Amino acid sequence: MADCVFCKIVAREIPAELLHEDERVIAIPDISPQAPTHVLIVPRRHIASLMDAEGTADLYGHIVDVGRRLAQRLGVANGGFRLLVNTGSDGGQAVPHVHFHLLGGRALGWPPG
């Protein structure tokens, strides 16, 4: 999608630090971190929200695996971390391109929000 910030990052039109990159996803630091470790795992393919994700279970399994490996590499796996996706405006989705947040490095409260 031409005006999507994540599509522009994937296309290298906007520079970003890549913490992970493969044929299906990229992972980048969040520009407004909510925890000491706050990484976004973004599919290369534009999918507006989780509600548009029918038939993509394999992609989401891959994202969970990438999140697990990043948590280990970034040193938050042992203490615990959160891997989540916001969907829609009430769910806190700010960018209309599905992405998962990996948060860790401190105790995370509940309920979130």
C-alpha positions in Angstrom: 0.0 0.0 0.0 1.6 3.3 -1.1 0.9 5.4 2.0 1.5 2.8 4.6 4.5 3.6 6.9 5.3 -0.1 7.4 5.1 -0.9 3.7 7.6 2.0 3.2 9.9 0.6 5.8 9.7 -2.9 4.2 10.5 -1.3 0.8 13.4 0.6 2.3 11.9 3.9 1.5 12.0 4.8 5.2 15.2 3.8 7.0 14.8 1.6 10.1 17.1 -0.5 12.3 16.3 -4.1 11.4 16.5 -6.5 14.4 15.3 -9.4 12.3 14.5 -9.9 8.6 13.4 -12.9 6.6 11.2 -13.6 3.6 8.0 -13.1 5.6 8.6 -10.4 8.3 10.8 -7.7 9.6 11.4 -6.7 13.2 12.2 -3.1 14.2 12.4 -1.1 17.5 9.2 0.8 18.3 9.8 4.6 17.9 7.8 5.2 21.1 8.8 2.3 23.4 6.5 1.4 26.2 9.0 -1.0 27.9 12.8 -1.3 27.9 12.4 -3.8 25.1 9.7 -2.9 22.6 10.0 -4.4 19.1 7.5 -4.5 16.3 7.3 -7.6 14.2 5.8 -6.6 10.9 4.7 -8.8 8.0 6.2 -7.8 4.6 2.8 -8.3 3.0 0.3 -5.6 3.7 -2.6 -6.8 5.9 -4.6 -4.0 7.3 -5.7 -5.7 10.6 -6.0 -9.0 12.2 -9.6 -9.0 10.9 -8.2 -9.2 7.4 -5.9 -12.1 8.2 -8.1 -15.1 7.1 -5.9 -17.9 5.7 -2.7 -16.6 7.3 -2.3 -18.9 10.3 1.1 -20.0 9.1 2.3 -16.4 9.0 1.1 -15.8 12.6 2.8 -19.0 13.8 6.0 -17.7 12.2 5.6 -14.3 13.9 5.2 -16.1 17.3 8.4 -18.1 16.6 10.3 -14.9 15.6 9.0 -13.2 18.7 10.2 -16.1 20.9 13.6 -16.1 19.3 13.9 -12.3 19.5 13.0 -12.4 23.2 15.8 -14.9 23.8 18.3 -12.8 21.8 17.3 -9.6 23.5 17.6 -11.0 26.9 13.9 -10.8 28.0 12.9 -14.5 27.7 13.8 -15.7 31.1 12.1 -12.8 33.0 9.1 -12.9 30.8 7.7 -10.9 27.9 4.4 -10.0 26.2 3.7 -10.6 22.5 0.5 -8.9 21.4 -1.4 -7.5 18.5 -3.7 -4.5 18.6 -6.7 -4.6 16.4 -9.0 -1.6 15.5 -9.1 1.8 17.1 -10.6 0.5 20.4 -7.9 -2.1 20.5 -5.2 0.5 20.1 -4.1 -0.1 16.6 -2.4 3.1 15.4 -1.0 1.9 12.0 -3.4 0.1 9.6 -0.8 -2.7 8.9 -1.0 -5.6 11.2 2.0 -5.9 13.5 2.9 -7.6 16.8 4.5 -5.9 19.8 7.2 -7.7 21.7 7.5 -6.0 25.1 9.8 -6.9 28.0 12.5 -5.8 30.3 10.2 -4.9 33.2 7.2 -6.2 35.0 4.1 -5.6 32.8 0.9 -4.8 34.6 -2.5 -6.3 34.1 -5.0 -5.3 32.9 -3.1 -3.6 30.1 -4.6 -0.3 29.2 
